[in-house]
Amino acid sequence: MRVGHTYTRHLQLETKQHELLGVDLGEGVPRRALVMGLSLYVLWAGPLLLVFGVPSKITFTFYFLPPLLTVVYGTQKNRLVDRRWNVTRWSIGIRYLVLGHRPIICGGRRASTRSEWISRRARWSGRTELLLDSPLGGPIERWLGAEEVAPVGAGAPIRLAARPRLYGPDAVVRAYGRRAMQQQERKTA
């Protein structure tokens, strides 16, 4: 199996904002993180201001802390895919759990039918046991759908028992030799 290496990872240059509205930011804040943080504050605090009004000394933490924690931990590089932020992995995971994905069949030559999609119950399987045991188990059970052994229209699962075999050079020469002999016989005939 081939393994690829990315050598341009070290050349990743990040623009930084060193001053904002006349305030010196020292070594600078990454601009992408700053833009994400400002947009999160607007999206979070805007509706809270409209619904609850101006924060008090006690509720200021609720207005301020969630976007701050999201930006601080979300803009760190992910451990699994180091070219992505954590917030990207979180959003991909949430999208998969809520919407799922459409399987690609024959390299996209044929559109998948609804029965070929991974069911919501299968996507949420490891996360629902605690919720199903709670008093909210009924609505969650209805939302996840019926528990099915196999999707509608699918047959029984096919069990594969593949055994790898390693052929040495002598077996390859024998196989090639037979084919070469057969080809020579066809040419002479």
N, C-alpha and C positions, 0 to 999 in steps of 0.2 A: 504494500500500500504506500502511496506517495504522500509525503507530508510537505505542505507549503509553509513558507515563512514570510512574514511581512517585515520588510526592512525599513519601510517608510514610517513606522509607528513613532520612531524617535524624532522625526522631522515635523511632528504635529505642532504647529505654532498657534498659540492662543492669544487673541487680542485682549488687552486689559484696559479697564477704565481707571485712570489715576486721579481724576477730579470729577466731582459731580455737583453742579450748582454752586461752585465756589468752595466746596468742602474737599479738602485733601484726603484721598483714600489710601495714602501710603504706597505700598508696593503695588496696589491696584487689585481690582476685582475682575475676574473673567467676565467679559461682556455678555456672553450667552447666559451665564448664571444670573447676572444682574437683570437682564431682560426677562428671563423666566421668573425670577423673584418678584419683579415689579408687576408682571401680568398676573401672577398668582395672588398678590396682595389686592389688586383691583378686583379680581374675580371672587375672592373670599370676603374681603372687607366691604365691598360695595353692597351686596345683598344684606349683609349684617347691619350696615348703617341704615339701609332703607327699612328694615324690619324692626330692629331694636333701638336704633338711634345711636347717639354718640356713646362710646364706651366709658364706663366708670373705671376707678382704680382697680376694682376686682375683675371686671370683665375684659380689661385691656389684654390680659394674657390670652384669652380665648380668641380675640381678634388678631393678635400678633403671632402667637406661637405656631399654629399649624402650618401656615405658609413657610415660616422660617425653617422648621424641621424638614419640610418637604424639599426645600431648596438645598439645605445643607447635606442631607443624606441622598437626595435624588441626583445631585450633580456630581457625585463621586463616581469613579469608574467602576463598572461592574466586575466582579471576580471571574465570572464565566466568560464574558465577551468584553475584553478590556477596551475595545473601541467604542463601547456604548455606555451611556449613563445608566444609573440604577432606575431612574424614572422611566426610561425607555423600556427596560425589562418589565417593570411593574405594569406599564400600560399594555404591553403585548400580552402579559399573563392575564390581566383583567379582560381584555378583548377576547382572548381565547375562551375564558370561562363563561362569558356572557353570550358572545355571538358564535363561537366555534370557528371553523374554517371549512371551506369547500375543498374536498380532496381533488387532487390533480390525477386524472386517469388518462393513460396513454399519452403522456406528455401534453395534456391539454387538448387532445384531438376530440375528446368526447366530454360533454358536460356531465357532471355527476348528478344522479337522481337523489331525491331527498332521503331515501332509505340508505344511501351509502355514506351519509354524513355521520359523524360521531355524535351520538345522542348527548343531550345535556346531562343526563344521569351518569353516563360514562365519563364525561369531562369533570364532573363534580364529585366523582366517586370517593376520593380520599378525604374530601372536606365536608361531607354532609352527615356523617354518622352522628356527630354531636348535635347538629341542628334537628335531625329527625327524631331524636330522643327528647327534644324539648317540647313544651306545650304548643309551639308553632309548627309541629311536625306535619299536621294535615295540610295547611296551605303550601308548605315547601314540597311535600309529596306530590301535590297536584301540579306545582310549577315544574318540577323535574320530569314529570311524565311517568308512565307505567314502566315497571322494571321488565325488560325484555331479555330473553336469552339470546335471541338472534333477531336482527332487523327483518321487517316484513319483506318477503321476496328472496331472502337469502337462505341457502341450504345449510346443512350441518357443517361445522368447521372441518377443514381438511388438516389433518395432522401430518406434519412433515418430519421425516426421520432422515435428514441428510447426513451422510458420512463422508467427510473429505478424504480424498485419496491422493497420495503423493506418488507421481510417476517419476522414475529415474530416467537418466538419459538413454539407458539401454532399451526401455520400453518405448520411448519416443522414436528411437532409431528403427526399432522393429515395425512400429506402426507406419512410419514414413517410408520404410523400405518396402512394405507390402503395397502401399499406394503407388510408389514409384515403379514397382515391377508391373502393376496392373496398367499403368499409363503407358509404359514401354510396349507391353503386349498389344495394346490398342493401336499404337502408332505403327507397329510392324504388320498388323493384320489388315 
